[in-house]
Amino acid sequence: EEEEEDEVPDLPEEFMFDAEGGIQDKDVMQFAQSVNRKGGRSGRSKNIIFSNDRGRYIKPVMPKGNVMRLAVDATLRTAAPYQKARRDRAIAKGEVPKKVYVEKGDMRAKKLARKSGALIIFLVDASGSMALNRMNAAKGAALSLLENAYQSRDMVSIIPFRGDEAEVLLPPSRSIAMARNRLDTMPCGGGSPLAHGLSLAARVGIQQLSSGDVGRVMVVCLTDGRANISIKKSTGDPDYVGPDAIKPTNDELEGEVNEMAGVLFKNGMSLLVIDTENKFVSSGMAERLAQKAMGKYYYLPNGTDQEIAAATAQAMADAKE
């Protein structure tokens, strides 16, 4: 009987699933709304981004380089005490006097501030027999958060990893229509290039942080922690491709994963690891991944979209404190 319980039905090497399942889940939408009503405001960033080109005018500053937004009020106040002297000097030179004299040293720039949003990157293990459930759960959670993204200025991205590499299925977006189109069908099956997935998530996060539109990045990684594809193979290293390719050990694979986790931490990104390993005894790799990035760890072997959305909302709320 125990042997029959452990049997897993054979899966094709690659398959597709319909993305419509769970998209119209009212419970998920009600959950996201209830988080906002309770004051958690899932994903709403309290961070402020200062710039000289966009945002609300908060105070004048001395310009550094070219003045993009001139603070007229402060500029005139600075020039005011020198008007009589400048006018007299102009008349002495035989010039026609002006109403106002403003010189380069009088100019003040506007310091602008705006609320920054957050980026939630769903990094989903699309390999193995549990891929179908993970994909549906990640899709439902992502779309529930997208419902409130417009008001909270947050964005969601989805990066599945399978086969030999990861890919950005949904670039950072607030568009539910785009999310539905991209999630219409999704391939599953093959190896588990976890390190490459983390590397790609870090790259997307760094790009968004440098753009100035995002003040915080949360990577939600759904995985069983069993990486079996080296990042060197994912990036096309000839020594790791082909019939005579080097086969990395488990310690080497975990070392690559830990290195990428360190990149997330060094760049100020938060990591939430949802462990989907449904064995009686977990290997512990997913938990060690969270520890390496100083992130949070949840064990949800059969996590639903509501549970994943709840864990993400809680982790985002904790990150704001």
C-alpha positions in Angstrom: 0.0 0.0 0.0 2.8 2.4 0.9 4.4 1.7 -2.5 1.2 2.5 -4.3 0.8 5.8 -2.4 4.3 6.9 -3.5 3.7 6.2 -7.1 3.6 9.4 -9.3 1.7 9.2 -12.6 4.0 9.6 -15.6 4.0 13.1 -17.2 4.9 14.0 -20.7 8.3 15.7 -21.2 6.4 19.0 -21.9 2.8 20.0 -21.7 0.6 23.1 -21.7 -2.3 24.1 -19.5 -5.2 26.5 -19.8 -4.5 29.7 -17.9 -8.1 30.5 -17.4 -8.3 28.3 -14.2 -8.3 30.5 -11.2 -8.3 33.9 -13.0 -11.8 34.7 -12.1 -11.5 33.4 -8.5 -13.7 35.8 -6.5 -12.2 34.5 -3.2 -8.7 35.7 -4.3 -10.0 39.2 -5.2 -11.9 39.4 -1.9 -8.7 38.5 -0.1 -6.7 41.2 -1.8 -9.3 43.8 -1.0 -9.6 42.7 2.7 -5.8 43.1 3.1 -6.2 46.7 2.0 -9.2 47.4 4.3 -7.2 46.1 7.3 -4.5 48.6 6.7 -2.0 46.2 5.4 -2.3 47.7 1.9 -0.6 44.8 0.2 2.4 46.0 -1.7 1.7 49.8 -1.2 5.1 51.4 -0.8 5.8 54.0 1.7 9.2 54.6 0.2 9.9 58.0 -1.4 12.0 58.6 -4.5 13.7 61.9 -4.9 14.6 63.2 -8.3 14.9 66.4 -10.4 12.5 65.5 -13.2 9.3 63.9 -11.8 7.2 64.2 -8.7 5.9 66.8 -6.3 7.9 70.0 -5.7 9.1 69.9 -2.1 11.9 72.4 -1.9 14.5 74.3 -3.9 18.1 73.1 -4.1 21.4 74.3 -5.6 21.6 72.7 -9.1 24.1 70.1 -9.9 24.8 70.3 -13.6 22.0 71.3 -16.0 18.7 72.6 -14.4 15.9 70.3 -15.5 13.1 72.0 -13.5 13.7 75.6 -12.5 12.4 76.7 -9.1 11.3 80.1 -10.2 10.2 81.3 -6.8 13.5 80.5 -5.1 15.5 81.8 -8.1 13.7 85.2 -7.9 14.2 85.4 -4.1 17.9 84.7 -4.5 18.2 87.4 -7.2 16.1 90.0 -5.4 18.8 91.6 -3.2 21.0 92.3 -6.2 18.5 94.0 -8.5 19.5 97.6 -7.8 23.2 97.0 -8.1 22.8 95.0 -11.3 20.5 97.7 -12.8 22.9 100.5 -11.9 25.8 98.6 -13.4 23.8 98.0 -16.7 22.9 101.7 -17.0 26.6 102.7 -16.4 27.5 100.4 -19.3 24.9 102.2 -21.5 22.6 99.2 -21.6 18.8 99.4 -21.6 17.7 98.5 -18.1 15.6 95.3 -17.6 12.8 94.7 -15.3 14.5 91.7 -13.6 18.1 90.6 -13.6 18.8 86.9 -13.1 22.2 85.5 -13.3 23.4 81.8 -13.4 24.4 81.9 -9.8 20.8 82.8 -8.8 19.3 79.7 -10.3 17.7 77.1 -8.1 16.4 73.7 -9.1 13.3 71.9 -7.9 13.8 68.9 -5.7 10.9 66.6 -6.5 9.6 63.6 -4.6 7.1 60.8 -5.5 5.9 57.6 -3.9 7.6 54.6 -5.3 5.8 51.3 -6.0 7.0 47.8 -5.4 7.8 45.0 -7.9 6.8 41.5 -7.0 8.6 38.9 -9.1 7.1 35.4 -9.1 9.9 32.9 -9.7 8.1 29.7 -10.4 9.6 26.2 -10.7 8.0 24.9 -13.9 9.7 21.5 -13.8 8.6 18.1 -12.5 5.3 16.5 -11.6 4.0 19.3 -9.4 4.5 22.0 -12.1 0.8 22.2 -13.1 -0.4 23.0 -9.6 2.4 25.5 -9.0 1.7 27.4 -12.2 -2.0 27.7 -11.4 -1.3 28.9 -7.9 1.3 31.4 -9.0 -1.0 32.7 -11.7 -4.0 33.2 -9.3 -1.8 34.9 -6.7 -0.2 37.2 -9.3 -3.5 38.3 -10.8 -5.0 38.9 -7.3 -2.2 41.3 -6.6 -2.5 42.9 -10.1 -6.1 43.9 -9.2 -4.7 46.5 -6.7 -1.5 47.3 -8.6 -2.9 50.4 -10.3 -3.8 52.2 -7.0 -0.7 51.0 -5.1 1.7 51.7 -8.0 3.0 48.1 -7.7 4.0 45.8 -10.6 4.1 42.1 -11.0 6.5 39.9 -13.1 6.5 36.2 -13.6 9.6 34.2 -14.4 9.2 30.4 -14.8 12.3 28.2 -14.9 12.3 24.8 -16.6 14.5 22.8 -19.0 17.9 24.4 -19.2 17.0 28.0 -18.5 14.6 30.6 -17.1 12.6 33.1 -19.1 10.7 36.3 -18.4 7.1 35.2 -19.2 5.6 38.4 -17.9 7.8 41.6 -17.8 7.0 44.0 -14.9 3.5 45.1 -15.6 0.3 46.4 -14.0 -1.8 45.2 -16.9 -4.2 42.4 -16.1 -5.0 42.0 -19.8 -1.3 41.4 -20.6 -1.0 39.0 -17.7 -3.9 36.9 -19.0 -2.5 36.9 -22.5 0.9 35.8 -21.4 -0.5 33.2 -19.0 -2.9 31.8 -21.6 -0.6 28.8 -22.1 2.6 27.9 -20.3 5.0 25.0 -21.0 6.1 22.8 -18.1 8.4 19.9 -17.6 12.2 19.3 -17.8 15.0 20.2 -15.5 15.2 22.8 -12.7 17.6 25.6 -13.4 17.0 27.4 -10.1 20.3 29.3 -10.1 19.6 30.8 -13.5 16.0 31.7 -12.4 17.4 33.6 -9.4 20.0 35.3 -11.6 17.3 36.4 -14.1 15.1 37.7 -11.2 18.0 39.7 -9.9 18.6 41.2 -13.3 15.0 42.2 -13.7 14.9 43.7 -10.2 18.1 45.7 -10.6 16.8 47.1 -13.9 13.6 48.3 -12.2 15.4 49.7 -9.2 17.7 51.7 -11.4 14.8 53.1 -13.4 13.6 55.0 -10.4 10.0 53.8 -10.7 10.4 51.0 -8.1 11.6 51.5 -4.5 11.4 47.8 -3.4 11.6 44.4 -5.0 10.2 41.2 -3.6 11.1 37.9 -5.2 8.6 35.1 -4.4 10.2 31.8 -5.3 8.1 28.7 -5.5 10.3 25.7 -5.7 11.0 22.4 -4.2 14.7 23.4 -3.9 16.0 20.5 -6.0 18.2 22.4 -8.5 19.6 20.0 -11.1 20.8 22.3 -13.9 24.0 24.4 -13.5 23.9 28.1 -14.3 26.9 27.5 -16.5 24.8 25.2 -18.7 22.0 27.8 -18.7 24.4 30.5 -20.0 25.9 28.2 -22.7 29.3 27.3 -21.2 30.7 24.8 -23.7 32.1 22.6 -20.9 28.6 22.1 -19.5 26.8 21.4 -22.9 26.9 18.3 -24.9 27.3 14.5 -24.3 30.6 15.0 -22.5 29.4 17.9 -20.4 30.6 18.3 -16.9 28.1 17.1 -14.4 28.1 19.3 -11.3 27.6 17.8 -7.8 24.7 18.7 -5.6 27.0 20.8 -3.4 28.1 22.8 -6.5 24.6 23.3 -7.6 23.6 24.5 -4.1 26.6 26.8 -4.1 25.4 28.4 -7.3 22.0 28.9 -5.8 23.4 30.4 -2.7 25.6 32.8 -4.7 22.6 34.1 -6.6 20.7 34.5 -3.3 23.6 36.6 -2.1 23.2 38.8 -5.2 19.5 39.5 -4.3 20.5 40.4 -0.7 23.4 42.7 -1.7 21.1 44.6 -4.1 18.5 45.2 -1.4 15.8 42.8 -2.7 13.6 40.7 -0.4 13.2 37.0 -0.9 10.2 34.9 0.0 10.7 31.2 -0.5 7.6 28.9 -0.7 8.8 25.3 -0.4 6.6 23.0 -2.5 8.6 19.8 -1.8 6.0 17.2 -0.8 8.3 14.5 0.4 7.9 13.2 4.0 11.3 14.7 4.8 12.3 17.9 3.0 15.9 18.2 1.7 16.1 21.6 3.3 17.7 23.3 0.3 14.8 25.8 -0.1 15.0 26.8 3.5 18.8 27.3 3.3 18.1 29.5 0.2 15.9 31.8 2.2 18.4 32.0 5.0 21.2 32.9 2.6 19.2 35.9 1.3 18.0 36.8 4.8 14.5 36.2 3.5 11.4 34.5 4.7 10.5 30.8 4.3 7.1 29.1 4.1 6.5 25.4 3.7 3.4 25.0 1.5 3.7 21.7 -0.4 0.2 22.1 -1.8 -0.2 25.9 -1.6 -3.2 27.4 -3.2 -3.3 30.8 -4.9 -5.0 32.2 -1.7 -2.3 30.9 0.5 0.5 32.2 -1.7 -1.2 35.6 -2.0 -1.6 35.7 1.8 2.1 34.8 2.4 3.2 37.4 -0.2 1.0 40.1 1.3 2.3 39.4 4.8 6.0 39.4 3.6 5.5 42.7 1.8 3.9 44.2 4.9 6.8 43.0 7.0 9.3 44.5 4.5 7.7 47.9 4.9 8.2 48.1 8.6 
